[in-house]
Amino acid sequence: MRRVLFPALLAIPILFALAGCGEEEPEIEEPRFVVYDHIAFSFRGARHDVKSARSRDDAGRMARNVYQRIQRGEGWEALKKKYSNDRSRDDNPLGPYGLLNFDEVSIYPNMYPRDKWSPTIAGAVFRMEIGEARLVLYVDGDKGMYGHHILKRLR
């Protein structure tokens, strides 16, 4: 028994037109800069300079748990102070950070060019709404990441 595929092939352009395929994605206009804060969950093996006894799975469970607590309205600063592994020498959590989207020079501290930052983190914060929090899990091969992150866009 022979199957006839010709009528089905004729339907493909119609399906693409109905689905909006073939059209260019609208370009999302990104801001010139963003300011964000984060809660970092480092783990063993994320980067060579990370000193953590926590496994990747344990860090992921902890990050998901803290993210759910943020979604329920628990205070950002208290959770950051308790859980973040991004610490200064005096053991205070670091941040917030600013990222520039263009080749601009900043006169502000903690303001960095986007292309010198983790592409995963930069890609997320430039697409977030102000006030939005988002869980971003570690991406293998992203040398700028040293664990899982909860990001919060401030500006």
C-alpha positions as CSV (number, residue, x, y, z in Angstrom):
1,M,0.0,0.0,0.0
2,R,1.4,3.4,-1.0
3,R,1.1,6.5,1.1
4,V,0.5,9.8,-0.5
5,L,2.5,12.6,1.2
6,F,1.8,15.3,-1.3
7,P,-1.4,16.7,0.4
8,A,0.4,16.8,3.8
9,L,3.3,18.7,2.3
10,L,1.0,21.4,1.0
11,A,-0.4,21.9,4.5
12,I,3.1,22.8,5.9
13,P,3.2,26.5,4.7
14,I,-0.3,27.0,6.0
15,L,0.6,25.6,9.4
16,F,3.7,27.9,9.5
17,A,1.5,30.9,8.7
18,L,-1.0,30.0,11.4
19,A,1.7,29.5,14.0
20,G,3.5,32.7,13.1
21,C,6.6,30.8,12.1
22,G,8.9,32.3,9.6
23,E,8.4,35.7,11.1
24,E,11.2,37.4,12.9
25,E,11.0,37.5,16.7
26,P,10.3,41.0,17.9
27,E,13.5,42.5,19.3
28,I,13.3,43.1,23.1
29,E,14.7,46.5,23.9
30,E,17.1,46.1,26.8
31,P,18.0,48.9,29.2
32,R,21.4,50.6,29.1
33,F,22.2,49.2,32.6
34,V,20.6,47.1,35.3
35,V,21.2,46.9,39.1
36,Y,20.6,43.6,40.7
37,D,21.2,41.8,43.9
38,H,21.7,38.1,44.3
39,I,21.9,35.2,46.8
40,A,24.6,32.8,45.7
41,F,24.7,29.1,46.5
42,S,28.2,27.8,45.7
43,F,29.1,24.1,45.6
44,R,32.1,21.9,45.2
45,G,33.4,21.7,41.7
46,A,31.5,24.8,40.3
47,R,34.8,26.6,39.7
48,H,38.4,25.9,40.7
49,D,38.4,28.8,43.2
50,V,35.2,27.8,45.0
51,K,35.8,26.4,48.4
52,S,32.5,24.7,49.4
53,A,31.8,21.4,51.0
54,R,28.2,21.4,49.6
55,S,27.4,19.2,46.6
56,R,25.7,20.5,43.5
57,D,22.4,18.7,44.4
58,D,22.5,20.1,48.0
59,A,23.1,23.6,46.7
60,G,20.2,23.2,44.2
61,R,17.8,22.0,46.9
62,M,18.8,24.9,49.1
63,A,18.4,27.4,46.3
64,R,15.0,26.1,45.4
65,N,13.9,26.2,49.0
66,V,15.1,29.8,49.6
67,Y,13.5,30.9,46.3
68,Q,10.1,29.4,47.4
69,R,10.5,31.4,50.7
70,I,11.1,34.6,48.7
71,Q,8.0,33.8,46.6
72,R,6.0,33.5,49.8
73,G,7.2,37.0,50.9
74,E,10.0,36.3,53.3
75,G,12.5,39.2,53.6
76,W,15.2,39.3,50.9
77,E,17.9,40.9,53.1
78,A,17.5,38.3,56.0
79,L,17.7,35.4,53.5
80,K,20.7,36.9,51.7
81,K,22.6,37.4,54.9
82,K,21.9,33.9,56.1
83,Y,22.4,31.9,52.8
84,S,24.5,33.8,50.3
85,N,28.1,32.6,49.7
86,D,29.2,35.7,47.9
87,R,31.0,37.3,50.8
88,S,33.5,40.1,51.4
89,R,36.5,39.8,53.7
90,D,34.4,41.0,56.6
91,D,31.9,38.2,55.9
92,N,29.1,40.5,54.8
93,P,27.2,39.5,51.7
94,L,28.3,41.3,48.6
95,G,26.0,43.2,46.2
96,P,24.1,44.8,44.7
97,Y,25.9,44.8,41.3
98,G,25.3,46.9,38.2
99,L,25.8,45.8,34.6
100,L,26.3,48.1,31.7
101,N,24.8,46.9,28.4
102,F,27.0,49.0,26.2
103,D,30.6,50.0,25.9
104,E,30.3,52.6,28.6
105,V,32.6,53.4,31.5
106,S,31.0,53.6,34.9
107,I,31.9,56.0,37.6
108,Y,29.9,53.9,40.1
109,P,31.4,51.1,42.2
110,N,30.2,47.6,41.5
111,M,29.2,48.5,37.9
112,Y,30.6,46.2,35.3
113,P,30.5,45.7,31.5
114,R,28.0,43.0,30.6
115,D,30.5,41.2,28.4
116,K,32.9,40.8,31.4
117,W,30.2,39.1,33.5
118,S,28.5,35.7,33.5
119,P,26.5,35.5,30.2
120,T,23.9,33.4,32.0
121,I,23.4,35.9,34.8
122,A,23.6,39.0,32.5
123,G,21.1,37.4,30.1
124,A,18.6,36.8,32.9
125,V,18.8,40.2,34.6
126,F,18.5,42.3,31.5
127,R,15.2,40.5,30.7
128,M,13.8,40.7,34.2
129,E,11.3,43.3,35.4
130,I,12.2,45.6,38.2
131,G,11.4,43.9,41.5
132,E,11.3,40.4,40.0
133,A,13.2,37.6,41.6
134,R,14.4,34.6,39.6
135,L,16.1,31.3,40.3
136,V,19.0,30.7,37.9
137,L,20.7,27.3,38.2
138,Y,24.3,26.7,37.4
139,V,25.2,26.3,33.8
140,D,28.2,24.0,33.0
141,G,30.8,25.9,31.0
142,D,29.8,29.4,32.2
143,K,33.1,30.4,33.8
144,G,31.5,33.4,35.5
145,M,29.1,31.3,37.6
146,Y,30.3,29.6,40.8
147,G,27.0,28.1,41.8
148,H,23.2,28.6,41.7
149,H,21.8,32.1,42.1
150,I,18.6,33.8,43.0
151,L,18.6,37.2,41.2
152,K,16.5,40.2,42.0
153,R,16.5,43.2,39.7
154,L,16.5,46.4,41.6
155,R,16.8,49.0,38.8
